[in-house]
Amino acid sequence: MTRDAHGLGRAELHQIYRALVLTRTAEERLETLQKQGHVTGGLYRSLGQEAGAVGAAFALRRRTDGTGDFLAPTIRAAGALFLFGAEPVDFFRQYMARDTGPTRGREANVHWFDFDRCFLGPVSPLGTMLGVMAGVTLSFRMRGEERVGLVFYGDGASSTGAWHEGLSLAAVQRCPLVLVVEHNQYAFSTPTACNTRVESFTEKAPGYGIEAESVDGTDVLAVFDAVRRAAARARAGGGTQMVELRYFRRRGHAQHDPQDYVDPALIAAWEKKDPLDRFRARMLEHEWATPDELRALDEEVFRQCRSAAETAVAEPLPDGPDALLDVYRDGHAPLPWTRAPDPAAALAGQVGP
């Protein structure tokens, strides 16, 4: 078999499977590290939602020279970050606030960026990243670049004013932006039915004049196909697109949330639709992989995550005085690249955020 019905070869299907396993394994390892006291602050599992981040990111043009499609993930989109080139060791460093991490302990979880790999960490106030990505993708259109941006959002964030303002701007300016709405049934402890009157977020799209599609978010290839179609339309000048992913967050909002507001029977029902289990079964059913090949990928990812976690644990926390860098003017505060006479040149020589 060289190509399946989705236009993907065997090696590409193995990459998708590996990304799903990497997401699940890295988060499980991270949960263990938190219980051991190595992680402070919030820990946000994507259990049950891994196919959304992986399928969406795999549909984009991923490059490491700053010319690829641009990604704005959420706190639950580790799989997308990994596909865009983020290293597991940096993932662990970031959560454990190590001095060697991408932000040197300044931020937590996925609040970091890499302009060469083309991803931008989320801004904490919900809804605001849509406006940021509208600006990023508007620059693509104005420069005539065949690039698109993709921004993830949970269903709760779609009720914020910033979300509506950002989407209105992106739609009016025909920005080449793909908005992925994660319909995960709950916004923290608030059921989606108490957050919006619509049954599908695609019903909101006509009000902004954009195209929308809703897919099963536990099916990684369905997500891939939908985002690939949306990205193609946006890239061809079709403007902003929406893709709704229907699935369920099988853990609480964060590790400190016991999720006792959800009926256990509902969680059990969604466990039967586990995205990793579904894709593994499909790989074997269609002979896209052998049991030995999948077992080898599982073992390789486990070793990689164990090694990355051990490396990060052994590394130091930042020195206290370093927290003042780039904050107070009476200390060492280099000019931000955004205010340099030649921002592009300053950014090219920048080592870290």
C-alpha positions in Angstrom: 0.0 0.0 0.0 1.4 3.4 -1.0 -1.6 5.6 -0.4 -4.8 5.2 1.5 -8.1 6.9 0.8 -7.0 10.0 2.6 -4.0 10.5 0.3 -1.5 9.6 3.0 1.3 7.1 2.7 2.2 4.4 5.2 5.0 6.5 6.6 2.7 9.5 7.1 0.1 7.3 8.9 2.9 6.1 11.2 3.8 9.7 11.9 0.2 10.4 12.9 0.1 7.4 15.2 3.4 8.3 16.8 2.2 11.9 17.5 -0.9 10.5 19.2 1.2 8.2 21.3 3.7 10.9 22.1 1.0 13.2 23.3 -0.6 10.6 25.6 2.8 9.4 26.9 4.2 12.8 27.6 1.1 13.9 29.4 1.1 10.7 31.5 4.7 11.2 32.4 4.0 14.9 33.3 1.2 13.8 35.6 3.6 11.5 37.4 6.2 14.3 37.7 3.5 16.6 39.2 2.6 13.9 41.8 6.3 13.7 42.7 6.4 17.5 43.3 8.4 18.5 40.2 5.6 20.5 38.6 3.9 23.5 40.2 0.9 25.3 38.8 -1.7 23.9 36.4 -1.4 20.7 34.5 -3.9 20.4 31.6 -4.4 16.9 30.1 -5.9 16.5 26.7 -7.1 12.9 27.3 -9.8 12.1 24.7 -8.9 15.2 22.6 -5.5 14.2 21.2 -6.8 13.6 17.7 -7.9 17.2 17.4 -4.4 18.7 17.9 -2.6 16.0 15.9 -5.0 15.8 13.0 -5.2 19.6 12.6 -1.5 20.2 12.8 -0.7 17.4 10.3 -2.9 19.1 7.7 -0.7 22.2 7.7 2.6 23.1 6.1 5.2 22.6 8.9 8.6 24.1 8.3 11.5 25.2 10.6 12.8 28.2 8.7 10.0 30.6 9.6 8.1 30.3 6.3 5.5 27.7 7.2 1.9 27.9 8.3 1.4 29.4 11.7 0.0 27.7 14.8 -1.6 29.1 17.9 -2.3 26.2 20.2 -4.3 26.0 23.5 -3.1 24.5 26.8 -4.4 21.1 25.5 -2.7 21.0 22.1 0.7 19.5 22.9 0.3 17.1 20.0 0.2 20.0 17.6 3.3 21.5 19.2 5.2 18.2 18.8 4.3 18.0 15.1 5.5 21.6 14.6 8.9 20.6 16.0 8.7 21.3 19.7 10.9 18.8 21.6 9.5 16.7 24.5 12.5 17.8 26.7 11.4 21.5 26.3 7.8 20.5 27.0 9.0 19.1 30.4 11.4 21.9 31.1 8.6 24.4 30.5 6.2 22.7 32.9 8.9 22.4 35.5 10.1 26.0 35.1 13.7 25.0 34.3 16.3 27.6 33.5 17.0 25.7 30.4 13.5 25.9 29.1 12.1 28.0 26.3 11.1 30.8 28.7 13.6 30.1 31.5 10.9 29.6 34.0 9.0 32.7 33.3 5.9 31.0 32.0 4.3 27.6 32.4 2.9 24.8 30.2 2.6 25.8 26.5 3.0 29.5 26.9 6.1 29.8 24.7 6.8 30.5 21.1 9.2 29.6 18.3 9.0 31.9 15.2 11.2 29.5 13.2 8.9 26.6 13.8 6.0 29.0 13.5 4.0 28.5 16.7 2.9 31.1 19.2 2.0 30.3 22.8 -1.6 31.2 23.9 -2.4 34.5 25.7 -4.0 33.7 29.1 -7.2 35.9 28.8 -9.5 33.6 26.8 -10.5 34.8 23.3 -7.7 37.1 22.7 -5.6 34.8 20.5 -8.1 35.0 17.7 -7.4 38.7 17.4 -3.7 38.1 17.5 -3.9 35.5 14.8 -6.1 37.7 12.7 -3.2 40.2 12.6 -0.7 37.5 11.9 -2.6 36.1 9.0 -3.6 39.5 7.7 0.1 40.1 7.2 0.3 36.9 5.1 -2.5 38.2 2.8 -1.0 41.7 2.5 2.4 40.3 1.6 1.0 37.8 -0.9 2.3 34.8 1.0 0.6 31.4 0.5 0.5 30.8 4.3 -2.4 30.1 6.6 -2.7 30.3 10.4 -4.6 28.0 12.7 -6.0 28.9 16.1 -7.6 26.5 18.6 -10.4 27.5 20.9 -12.6 25.7 23.5 -16.3 26.2 23.5 -16.3 28.4 26.5 -13.9 30.9 25.0 -16.4 31.4 22.1 -18.6 33.4 24.5 -16.0 36.0 25.2 -16.1 39.5 23.6 -12.5 39.2 22.4 -13.4 36.0 20.5 -16.2 37.7 18.6 -14.2 40.8 17.9 -11.3 38.8 16.6 -13.5 36.6 14.4 -15.3 39.7 13.0 -12.0 41.2 12.1 -10.6 38.0 10.5 -13.8 37.5 8.5 -14.1 41.0 7.2 -10.4 41.1 6.2 -10.6 37.7 4.6 -7.7 36.5 6.7 -6.3 33.1 5.7 -7.1 31.7 9.1 -8.6 28.4 10.2 -10.5 28.6 13.5 -10.7 25.2 15.2 -13.5 25.2 17.9 -13.1 22.3 20.3 -16.6 21.4 21.3 -15.6 19.4 24.4 -19.0 19.5 26.2 -17.8 21.5 29.2 -16.2 25.0 29.7 -14.5 24.1 33.0 -17.6 23.0 35.0 -20.2 24.7 32.8 -22.0 22.4 30.3 -22.0 23.7 26.8 -25.8 23.9 26.8 -25.5 26.6 29.6 -23.0 28.5 27.5 -24.7 28.8 24.1 -28.1 28.1 22.6 -26.7 26.5 19.4 -26.2 22.8 19.2 -23.2 23.2 16.8 -20.8 26.1 16.7 -21.0 25.9 12.9 -24.4 27.6 13.3 -22.6 30.8 14.3 -20.5 30.9 11.2 -23.1 32.4 8.8 -23.3 35.4 11.1 -19.7 36.2 10.2 -19.9 35.2 6.6 -17.5 32.3 6.9 -17.6 28.7 5.9 -17.7 26.0 8.6 -17.6 22.2 9.0 -18.2 19.9 12.0 -16.5 16.6 12.4 -15.9 13.8 14.9 -13.0 15.0 16.9 -12.0 11.5 18.0 -11.3 10.4 14.4 -7.8 11.8 13.6 -8.2 11.3 9.9 -11.6 13.0 9.8 -10.0 16.0 11.6 -7.1 15.9 9.1 -9.4 15.9 6.1 -11.6 18.7 7.4 -8.6 21.0 8.4 -6.9 20.2 5.1 -10.0 21.3 3.2 -10.3 24.5 5.3 -6.7 25.4 4.9 -6.9 24.9 1.1 -9.9 27.2 0.9 -8.1 29.8 3.1 -4.9 29.5 1.1 -6.8 30.1 -2.1 -8.3 33.3 -1.0 -11.5 32.0 0.6 -11.0 33.9 3.8 -11.4 32.7 7.4 -12.7 29.1 8.0 -14.2 27.3 11.0 -13.9 23.6 11.9 -15.7 22.3 14.9 -14.4 19.2 16.6 -16.9 17.2 18.5 -15.4 15.3 21.4 -15.2 15.2 25.2 -12.6 16.3 27.7 -12.2 13.1 29.9 -10.3 14.9 32.6 -11.1 18.0 34.6 -10.2 21.4 33.4 -6.8 21.0 35.1 -5.3 18.3 37.4 -6.7 20.0 40.5 -10.3 19.6 39.1 -11.8 16.3 40.2 -14.5 16.6 37.5 -17.2 15.5 40.0 -19.7 17.6 38.2 -19.8 15.1 35.3 -21.9 11.9 35.3 -19.3 9.0 35.4 -21.5 7.1 32.9 -20.8 9.9 30.4 -17.1 9.7 30.9 -17.3 5.9 30.5 -19.2 6.3 27.2 -16.6 8.5 25.8 -13.8 6.2 26.8 -15.2 3.8 24.3 -14.4 6.4 21.6 -10.8 6.9 22.7 -8.9 8.5 19.7 -5.7 6.5 20.2 -7.5 3.2 20.5 -9.6 4.0 17.5 -6.7 4.8 15.3 -4.6 1.9 16.4 -7.5 -0.5 15.6 -7.9 1.2 12.2 -4.2 0.9 11.4 -4.3 -2.8 12.1 -7.7 -3.4 10.3 -6.5 -1.8 7.1 -3.0 -3.2 7.4 -1.4 0.2 7.5 0.9 -1.2 10.2 1.7 -4.5 11.8 1.4 -5.1 15.5 5.1 -5.3 15.8 5.5 -1.9 14.1 3.0 -0.2 16.5 4.7 -1.9 19.5 8.0 -0.6 18.3 6.6 2.9 18.0 5.1 2.7 21.5 8.4 1.6 23.0 10.4 4.2 21.2 8.1 7.0 22.4 8.2 5.7 26.0 12.0 5.7 26.0 12.1 9.2 24.5 9.7 10.6 27.1 11.5 8.9 30.0 14.8 10.3 28.8 13.5 13.8 28.2 11.8 13.9 31.7 14.9 12.7 33.4 17.0 15.3 31.6 14.6 18.1 32.6 14.4 17.0 36.2 18.1 17.1 36.6 18.4 20.6 35.3 18.4 23.8 37.5 15.7 26.3 38.3 16.5 29.9 37.2 18.4 32.1 39.7 16.0 34.5 41.5 17.6 37.8 40.2 17.1 36.6 36.6 13.4 37.2 37.1 14.2 40.9 36.8 15.7 40.6 33.3 13.6 42.4 30.7 11.3 43.7 33.4 12.9 46.6 35.2 14.9 49.3 33.3 17.5 49.7 36.0 18.7 46.1 35.3 19.8 44.4 32.1 16.9 45.0 29.7 17.8 44.6 26.0 15.5 46.3 23.6 12.6 44.0 22.5 12.9 42.9 18.9 9.5 44.5 18.3 11.0 48.0 19.0 14.2 47.5 17.1 15.0 49.7 14.0 15.0 46.5 12.0 12.7 44.0 13.7 13.3 41.2 11.2 17.0 41.4 11.7 16.7 41.6 15.5 14.4 38.6 15.5 16.8 36.6 13.3 19.5 37.1 15.9 17.3 36.4 18.9 18.2 33.4 21.0 15.1 33.1 23.1 11.9 35.0 24.1 
